[in-house]
Amino acid sequence: SSAAAARSAKKSLASGIIGAVMTNPLDVLQNEMFKTEETASNALRRLCRTEGCRWFVRGLYQNVVASAVPIAITIFLTDTFADWRKRC
């Protein structure tokens, strides 16, 4: 039904966005470690010292677009096909 599809779409989008927001700081830290060849603790200390808390959200928009959208689509399609399969 359309109500179930709408609920699934909302759930899927929320899951993707929450996942992207929660993993973004780890992505930033990993990228900094790769660029500078620092250890995680040194890169973390430097980021906190030079950027304060701003580094937590650095690149968040790009991360949401790059990861949340595909995750949301995957969850939505999985739910849709599972419901379709139950009816067949």
C-alpha positions as a Markdown table, in Angstrom:
| # | Residue | x | y | z |
|---|---|---|---|---|
| 1 | Ser | 0.0 | 0.0 | 0.0 |
| 2 | Ser | 1.1 | 3.6 | -0.4 |
| 3 | Ala | 1.0 | 4.2 | 3.3 |
| 4 | Ala | 3.5 | 1.3 | 3.9 |
| 5 | Ala | 5.7 | 2.6 | 1.0 |
| 6 | Ala | 5.7 | 6.1 | 2.5 |
| 7 | Arg | 6.6 | 4.7 | 6.0 |
| 8 | Ser | 9.3 | 2.6 | 4.4 |
| 9 | Ala | 10.7 | 5.6 | 2.5 |
| 10 | Lys | 10.8 | 7.7 | 5.7 |
| 11 | Lys | 12.5 | 5.0 | 7.7 |
| 12 | Ser | 15.0 | 4.3 | 5.0 |
| 13 | Leu | 15.9 | 8.0 | 4.6 |
| 14 | Ala | 16.2 | 8.5 | 8.4 |
| 15 | Ser | 18.4 | 5.4 | 8.7 |
| 16 | Gly | 20.7 | 6.6 | 5.9 |
| 17 | Ile | 21.0 | 10.1 | 7.3 |
| 18 | Ile | 21.6 | 8.9 | 10.9 |
| 19 | Gly | 24.3 | 6.5 | 9.7 |
| 20 | Ala | 26.1 | 9.2 | 7.7 |
| 21 | Val | 26.0 | 11.7 | 10.6 |
| 22 | Met | 27.3 | 9.1 | 13.1 |
| 23 | Thr | 30.2 | 7.9 | 10.9 |
| 24 | Asn | 31.2 | 11.3 | 9.4 |
| 25 | Pro | 33.8 | 12.1 | 12.2 |
| 26 | Leu | 35.4 | 8.7 | 11.6 |
| 27 | Asp | 35.6 | 9.4 | 7.9 |
| 28 | Val | 37.2 | 12.8 | 8.5 |
| 29 | Leu | 39.7 | 11.2 | 10.9 |
| 30 | Gln | 40.5 | 8.5 | 8.5 |
| 31 | Asn | 41.1 | 11.0 | 5.6 |
| 32 | Glu | 43.3 | 13.1 | 7.8 |
| 33 | Met | 45.4 | 10.1 | 8.8 |
| 34 | Phe | 45.8 | 9.1 | 5.1 |
| 35 | Lys | 46.8 | 12.7 | 4.1 |
| 36 | Thr | 49.2 | 13.3 | 6.9 |
| 37 | Glu | 50.4 | 9.8 | 7.7 |
| 38 | Glu | 49.7 | 10.5 | 11.4 |
| 39 | Thr | 48.4 | 8.0 | 13.9 |
| 40 | Ala | 44.8 | 8.3 | 14.9 |
| 41 | Ser | 45.6 | 9.9 | 18.3 |
| 42 | Asn | 47.9 | 12.5 | 16.8 |
| 43 | Ala | 45.5 | 13.3 | 14.0 |
| 44 | Leu | 42.6 | 13.6 | 16.5 |
| 45 | Arg | 44.6 | 15.9 | 18.8 |
| 46 | Arg | 45.6 | 18.1 | 15.9 |
| 47 | Leu | 42.0 | 18.3 | 14.6 |
| 48 | Cys | 40.7 | 19.3 | 18.0 |
| 49 | Arg | 43.5 | 21.8 | 18.5 |
| 50 | Thr | 43.2 | 23.4 | 15.0 |
| 51 | Glu | 39.5 | 23.1 | 14.2 |
| 52 | Gly | 37.8 | 22.6 | 17.6 |
| 53 | Cys | 34.5 | 20.8 | 17.2 |
| 54 | Arg | 34.0 | 21.9 | 13.6 |
| 55 | Trp | 35.9 | 18.9 | 12.2 |
| 56 | Phe | 33.0 | 16.7 | 13.4 |
| 57 | Val | 30.7 | 18.1 | 10.6 |
| 58 | Arg | 33.4 | 18.8 | 8.0 |
| 59 | Gly | 32.2 | 17.3 | 4.8 |
| 60 | Leu | 28.9 | 16.1 | 6.3 |
| 61 | Tyr | 26.8 | 17.2 | 3.3 |
| 62 | Gln | 29.0 | 15.3 | 0.9 |
| 63 | Asn | 28.9 | 12.3 | 3.2 |
| 64 | Val | 25.1 | 12.4 | 3.4 |
| 65 | Val | 24.7 | 12.6 | -0.4 |
| 66 | Ala | 27.4 | 9.9 | -1.0 |
| 67 | Ser | 26.3 | 7.4 | 1.5 |
| 68 | Ala | 22.8 | 8.1 | 2.9 |
| 69 | Val | 21.0 | 8.2 | -0.4 |
| 70 | Pro | 22.3 | 4.8 | -1.6 |
| 71 | Ile | 21.6 | 3.3 | 1.8 |
| 72 | Ala | 18.1 | 4.7 | 1.8 |
| 73 | Ile | 17.4 | 3.4 | -1.7 |
| 74 | Thr | 18.7 | 0.0 | -0.7 |
| 75 | Ile | 16.6 | -0.3 | 2.4 |
| 76 | Phe | 13.5 | 1.0 | 0.6 |
| 77 | Leu | 13.9 | -1.4 | -2.2 |
| 78 | Thr | 14.6 | -4.3 | 0.2 |
| 79 | Asp | 11.4 | -3.5 | 2.1 |
| 80 | Thr | 9.4 | -3.1 | -1.1 |
| 81 | Phe | 10.5 | -6.4 | -2.6 |
| 82 | Ala | 10.0 | -8.2 | 0.8 |
| 83 | Asp | 6.4 | -6.9 | 0.9 |
| 84 | Trp | 5.8 | -7.8 | -2.7 |
| 85 | Arg | 7.2 | -11.3 | -2.1 |
| 86 | Lys | 4.9 | -11.9 | 0.8 |
| 87 | Arg | 1.9 | -11.1 | -1.4 |
| 88 | Cys | 2.9 | -13.5 | -4.1 |
